[in-house]
Each structure stands twice: as C-alpha cells, then as structure tokens.
C-alpha cells in the first residue's frame, strides 16, 4: 500500500531529525520540522484509515473518529490502537488549527518517544491486509 510506504518515509525523516534533548528541540528549525513531520504522518495514517474503510465497504463515516470506530469494529485495529489514533488525530488538530496552544513538551514526546504508536497502527493494518487481501479487493465488510 503506497500510503503505508509514505508513512514509513515520514517516520524515517522524523527519526533522522529527532532531537536528543528538549533543549535541542527548542531550536526553531528543529521544532517546526518535528511539528510538520508529525502533522503529515498523522494525516497520512488518517488517509490510510479512509482507504481501508472505503475498500472494505465499512460504511460512510460521519466524522474522522468514525473511521477508527469502524476499523476497530471490523477487527482491523485493536481497541488500544483505536484510542491512540483518536488521540493522535486530536494532536494533529492542535498542530494545524490551534498552533498557538501547542505544548512543546507533548510534541517533543511524540517525536522522540511515541513513534511506536505509528508502528503499532501500521503493524495491525498490514496484518489485516495480508490476512484479508481478497476481502479488501472484494469489498466484504468484515475481516475473517
């Protein structure tokens, strides 16, 4: 899936520039680069959710949070991953819409300690895809 490759690319970039300390993160170039890479990483995983919900014909989501509910209901992602994706979506909204309210410590933590959340999501999605390739292509509404 091309979007998964895209997400991996952003994650590699983030790992390359991740600051070693909070003081280093405070440098404006480092801070803005981390914020942007986190934002587009989250947007990419939301795109992946859209593609899965559409491809599996899980119904039309009323809002983005419905994407995560539908994927969890179909067994594509687990409950803890669903909860984490909602939290990450909220972080993206702050980065994009309420940038004056950004808590630098939270963004620093996401950039240096929470990248495993993206990996857990990616792992669950790839497992679901490998187990149900025919289902996604065939449009069945539930995972085996």
Rosetta silent file (secondary structure, phi, psi, omega in degrees, C-alpha in Angstrom):
SEQUENCE: XXXXXXXXXXXXXXXXXXXXXXXXXXXXXXXXXXXXXXXXXXXXXXXXXXXXXXXXXXXXXXXXXXXXXXXXXXXXXXXXXXXXXXXXXXXXXXXXXXXXXXXXXXXXXXXXXXXXXXXXXXXXXXXXXXXXXXXXXXXXXXXX
SCORE:     score description
SCORE:     0.000 S_00000001
   1 L     0.000  123.646 -174.925    0.000    0.000    0.000 S_00000001
   2 H   -61.153  -36.829 -179.544    1.579    3.254   -1.159 S_00000001
   3 H   -66.163  -33.180  176.858    0.255    5.262    1.791 S_00000001
   4 H   -66.614  -41.188  176.322    1.964    2.902    4.233 S_00000001
   5 H   -61.848  -40.384  177.995    5.235    3.470    2.356 S_00000001
   6 H   -61.397  -45.700  178.424    4.608    7.218    2.549 S_00000001
   7 H   -60.123  -44.119  178.254    4.048    6.974    6.318 S_00000001
   8 H   -60.347  -38.842  178.565    7.262    4.978    6.711 S_00000001
   9 H   -62.583  -45.184  178.301    9.153    7.666    4.790 S_00000001
  10 H   -63.722  -38.358  179.647    7.916   10.423    7.093 S_00000001
  11 H   -66.611  -39.450  175.684    8.790    8.321   10.108 S_00000001
  12 H   -61.151  -44.232  178.866   12.334    7.760    8.802 S_00000001
  13 H   -61.245  -42.267 -179.939   12.722   11.502    8.292 S_00000001
  14 H   -64.048  -40.469  177.209   11.475   12.165   11.802 S_00000001
  15 H   -63.235  -35.685 -179.831   13.936    9.670   13.243 S_00000001
  16 H   -67.673  -33.450 -176.571   16.765   11.371   11.345 S_00000001
  17 H  -103.920   -3.921 -176.002   15.995   14.798   12.766 S_00000001
  18 L   -53.449  130.509 -179.062   14.653   13.812   16.200 S_00000001
  19 L   -71.669  149.392  179.245   16.314   15.959   18.853 S_00000001
  20 L   -80.891  -19.039 -178.287   18.454   14.319   21.504 S_00000001
  21 L  -148.880  164.165  177.417   17.133   16.642   24.209 S_00000001
  22 H   -65.442  -35.399  176.823   14.307   19.051   24.909 S_00000001
  23 H   -60.004  -43.358  177.867   16.802   21.919   24.747 S_00000001
  24 H   -64.373  -38.459  178.809   17.769   20.856   21.230 S_00000001
  25 H   -60.258  -31.601 -176.731   14.073   20.597   20.338 S_00000001
  26 L   -66.412  -15.887  175.012   13.622   24.244   21.346 S_00000001
  27 L   -65.047  130.161 -169.612   15.661   25.380   18.334 S_00000001
  28 H   -56.491  -39.854 -179.651   13.052   26.791   15.993 S_00000001
  29 H   -64.973  -41.154 -179.957   14.121   24.794   12.927 S_00000001
  30 H   -66.611  -45.016 -178.883   14.044   21.528   14.867 S_00000001
  31 H   -60.469  -49.941 -177.069   10.701   22.346   16.480 S_00000001
  32 H   -67.617  -35.899  177.680    8.979   23.288   13.231 S_00000001
  33 H   -65.682  -43.450  178.677   10.402   20.305   11.363 S_00000001
  34 H   -64.109  -44.232  179.362    9.171   17.903   14.061 S_00000001
  35 H   -58.917  -47.119 -176.940    5.752   19.541   14.148 S_00000001
  36 H   -66.440  -43.837 -179.960    5.357   19.329   10.380 S_00000001
  37 H   -65.412  -36.802  175.773    6.548   15.728   10.103 S_00000001
  38 H   -65.937  -43.180  179.482    4.212   14.688   12.913 S_00000001
  39 H   -58.243  -51.158 -177.006    1.333   16.528   11.250 S_00000001
  40 H   -72.718  -26.377  173.573    1.800   14.875    7.861 S_00000001
  41 H   -64.316  -45.963 -179.491    2.431   11.479    9.478 S_00000001
  42 H   -66.038  -41.946  178.326   -0.899   11.720   11.277 S_00000001
  43 H   -62.447  -36.455  178.727   -2.667   12.950    8.148 S_00000001
  44 H   -67.370  -41.921  179.412   -1.211   10.016    6.224 S_00000001
  45 H   -68.479  -31.158  174.435   -2.437    7.460    8.757 S_00000001
  46 H   -66.353  -39.068  175.148   -5.893    9.086    8.615 S_00000001
  47 H   -59.878  -41.177  178.027   -5.735    8.712    4.815 S_00000001
  48 H   -61.102  -42.889  178.219   -4.925    5.029    5.316 S_00000001
  49 H   -61.080  -43.752  177.132   -7.979    4.695    7.552 S_00000001
  50 H   -57.861  -47.101 -178.901  -10.151    6.335    4.883 S_00000001
  51 H   -61.984  -41.278  179.507   -8.822    3.955    2.238 S_00000001
  52 H   -66.666  -46.080 -179.667   -9.432    0.900    4.413 S_00000001
  53 H   -61.205  -42.267  178.625  -12.948    1.907    5.387 S_00000001
  54 H   -67.185  -48.623 -177.076  -13.790    2.595    1.757 S_00000001
  55 H   -64.558  -31.758  178.848  -12.069   -0.532    0.414 S_00000001
  56 L   -90.147   -2.228 -179.105  -13.716   -2.770    2.989 S_00000001
  57 L    53.366   53.529 -178.794  -17.060   -1.049    2.471 S_00000001
  58 L   -88.611    3.188  178.739  -17.492   -0.424    6.163 S_00000001
  59 L   105.793  166.798 -179.716  -19.889    2.457    5.565 S_00000001
  60 L   -85.296  123.534  178.269  -19.604    6.195    5.308 S_00000001
  61 L   -75.849  139.128  177.373  -18.048    7.789    8.372 S_00000001
  62 L   -75.834  -30.660  177.954  -19.888   10.842    9.719 S_00000001
  63 L  -152.364  172.135 -175.160  -16.587   12.223   11.034 S_00000001
  64 H   -58.788  -38.158 -179.766  -12.956   11.148   11.269 S_00000001
  65 H   -59.725  -29.060  177.764  -13.430    9.425   14.641 S_00000001
  66 H   -63.455  -29.778  177.375  -15.948    7.120   12.940 S_00000001
  67 H   -56.627  -48.284 -176.135  -13.111    5.808   10.764 S_00000001
  68 H   -68.429  -37.593  177.310  -11.350    4.428   13.820 S_00000001
  69 H   -63.006  -44.566 -178.727  -14.575    3.009   15.261 S_00000001
  70 H   -64.955  -40.745  179.233  -15.370    1.226   12.000 S_00000001
  71 H   -68.077  -38.840  177.615  -11.867   -0.240   11.729 S_00000001
  72 H   -68.134  -41.393  178.940  -11.929   -1.432   15.327 S_00000001
  73 H   -62.152  -31.319  179.297  -15.420   -2.881   14.850 S_00000001
  74 L   -87.413   -1.335  178.611  -14.199   -4.831   11.825 S_00000001
  75 L    80.456   14.964  179.660  -11.191   -6.158   13.744 S_00000001
  76 L   -77.828  -41.262  175.149   -8.635   -4.276   11.632 S_00000001
  77 L  -125.910  154.696  179.112   -7.244   -2.385   14.625 S_00000001
  78 L   -83.393  171.154 -178.547   -7.493   -3.128   18.317 S_00000001
  79 H   -60.062  -44.698 -178.642   -9.173   -1.039   20.981 S_00000001
  80 H   -66.573  -36.425  176.703   -5.932    0.473   22.290 S_00000001
  81 H   -67.557  -39.922  177.084   -4.839    1.401   18.763 S_00000001
  82 H   -58.753  -46.974 -179.804   -8.254    2.946   18.122 S_00000001
  83 H   -63.076  -40.331  179.811   -7.919    5.062   21.263 S_00000001
  84 H   -67.855  -37.409  179.054   -4.395    6.098   20.325 S_00000001
  85 H   -65.412  -36.120  176.435   -5.421    7.071   16.794 S_00000001
  86 H   -64.256  -41.330  179.382   -8.107    9.343   18.237 S_00000001
  87 H   -64.673  -42.539  179.958   -5.517   10.964   20.497 S_00000001
  88 H   -65.209  -39.435  177.163   -3.122   11.430   17.589 S_00000001
  89 H   -60.619  -40.354  176.804   -5.885   12.981   15.474 S_00000001
  90 H   -62.461  -38.783  177.234   -6.503   15.447   18.290 S_00000001
  91 H   -64.947  -40.379  177.417   -2.801   16.304   18.330 S_00000001
  92 H   -61.239  -42.346 -179.666   -2.897   16.907   14.581 S_00000001
  93 H   -61.062  -39.291  177.611   -5.835   19.254   15.018 S_00000001
  94 H   -66.057  -43.943  179.734   -3.879   21.297   17.559 S_00000001
  95 H   -60.447  -36.103 -174.823   -0.830   21.409   15.264 S_00000001
  96 H   -89.604  -44.470 -168.940   -2.949   22.623   12.345 S_00000001
  97 H  -103.430  -28.461 -175.083   -5.700   24.719   13.872 S_00000001
  98 L  -126.341   46.730 -173.801   -4.558   25.842   17.316 S_00000001
  99 H   -57.454  -20.798  175.714   -0.833   26.188   16.813 S_00000001
 100 H   -72.375  -17.372 -178.159   -0.717   28.912   19.487 S_00000001
 101 H   -99.934    8.237 -176.020   -1.782   26.277   22.033 S_00000001
 102 L   -65.161  129.888  174.895    0.916   23.737   21.179 S_00000001
 103 L   -93.145  108.778 -176.278    2.572   22.227   24.224 S_00000001
 104 H   -56.624  -35.111  179.872    6.204   21.813   23.174 S_00000001
 105 H   -64.406  -38.282  179.487    6.766   19.030   25.714 S_00000001
 106 H   -67.783  -44.598  179.689    3.952   16.952   24.187 S_00000001
 107 H   -64.686  -41.364  177.375    5.252   17.409   20.641 S_00000001
 108 H   -59.445  -45.044  178.971    8.777   16.591   21.808 S_00000001
 109 H   -61.993  -42.829  178.998    7.483   13.419   23.478 S_00000001
 110 H   -61.954  -41.511 -176.441    5.589   12.419   20.338 S_00000001
 111 H   -73.513  -24.465 -174.756    8.672   12.989   18.177 S_00000001
 112 H  -113.987  -23.869 -173.785   11.055   11.114   20.446 S_00000001
 113 H  -125.795  -13.456 -172.765    9.041    8.586   22.455 S_00000001
 114 L  -112.151   13.150  179.592    5.706    7.927   20.762 S_00000001
 115 H   -65.688  -21.251  175.971    6.717    6.835   17.279 S_00000001
 116 H   -61.253  -24.821  177.388    5.875    3.295   18.365 S_00000001
 117 H   -64.020  -39.846  176.588    2.215    4.309   18.165 S_00000001
 118 H   -65.686  -40.646 -179.592    2.583    4.714   14.409 S_00000001
 119 H   -64.362  -41.116  178.900    4.357    1.355   14.235 S_00000001
 120 H   -62.711  -43.281  177.745    1.580   -0.401   16.175 S_00000001
 121 H   -61.078  -48.985 -177.999   -1.018    1.063   13.834 S_00000001
 122 H   -61.103  -42.090 -179.371    0.997    0.116   10.754 S_00000001
 123 H   -61.983  -46.072 -179.590    1.572   -3.424   12.045 S_00000001
 124 H   -64.386  -41.279 -179.938   -2.114   -4.026   12.700 S_00000001
 125 H   -66.006  -45.358 -179.473   -3.116   -2.632    9.311 S_00000001
 126 H   -64.980  -37.293  176.176   -0.503   -4.650    7.424 S_00000001
 127 H   -62.925  -43.010  179.529   -1.516   -7.831    9.260 S_00000001
 128 H   -64.268  -40.145  178.980   -5.141   -7.197    8.340 S_00000001
 129 H   -65.769  -41.673 -178.588   -4.186   -6.561    4.725 S_00000001
 130 H   -69.904  -31.696  178.633   -2.088   -9.712    4.486 S_00000001
 131 H   -79.363  -25.171 -172.689   -4.857  -11.797    6.074 S_00000001
 132 L  -132.022   36.283 -179.800   -7.631  -10.298    4.006 S_00000001
 133 H   -50.938  -45.849 -178.195   -6.289   -9.164    0.642 S_00000001
 134 H   -64.595  -35.335 -179.123   -9.221  -10.728   -1.166 S_00000001
 135 H   -65.121  -43.178 -178.867  -11.663   -9.073    1.225 S_00000001
 136 H   -66.178  -43.622  177.731  -10.318   -5.593    0.586 S_00000001
 137 H   -69.511  -32.889 -178.020  -10.361   -6.145   -3.117 S_00000001
 138 H   -88.663  -10.285  174.882  -13.715   -7.897   -2.950 S_00000001
 139 L    78.927   18.460  177.007  -15.298   -5.347   -0.682 S_00000001
 140 L   -66.601  153.511 -170.748  -16.511   -7.635    2.085 S_00000001
 141 L   -91.998   -8.793  179.131  -17.454   -5.694    5.166 S_00000001
 142 L  -136.544  149.533  174.739  -15.738   -7.722    7.860 S_00000001
 143 L   -73.286  146.351  179.554  -12.375   -9.289    8.466 S_00000001
 144 L   -56.222    0.000    0.000  -12.383  -13.075    8.715 S_00000001
